[in-house]
């Protein structure tokens, strides 16, 4: 993880280099839309170790993605250097939290190609049900807490609400 900054990414965010694979491309030579969710997943694996500590693995303890949203801003093409993904926590609940992402090009390319969010739920694998976040988990997430990016669907909903309110 890097201390560099990306445009429109909060200072508390972690920046993780994630390789874009040749097989991630679609027929048009761009990163396929479904690959962004894989990029988000790989980024989470790295930041969970950094945020929650090396002796503890939230993934092994149980963590589920319950929703995901992605805004595809520009087509991203293959590059030999890894893309850079900014990730931060944008909401903390009793048993859940939200992660926000910005996918930028390799070093030297600060273009943000996609933004997204995933809602995560802490999950008790043995009892097969959600569990509350513990104090250390909440504290760790609080260290990287910042506002989420506003996604297109939210912008449309706000415009529609304003039209109705008149």
Beta strands, then each sheet from edge to edge (+ up, - down):
strand 1: 14-18
strand 2: 63-72
strand 3: 83-92
strand 4: 96-104
strand 5: 112-124
strand 6: 129-130
sheet 1: 1+ 3- 4+ 5- 2+
sheet 2: 1+ 3- 4+ 5- 6+
end
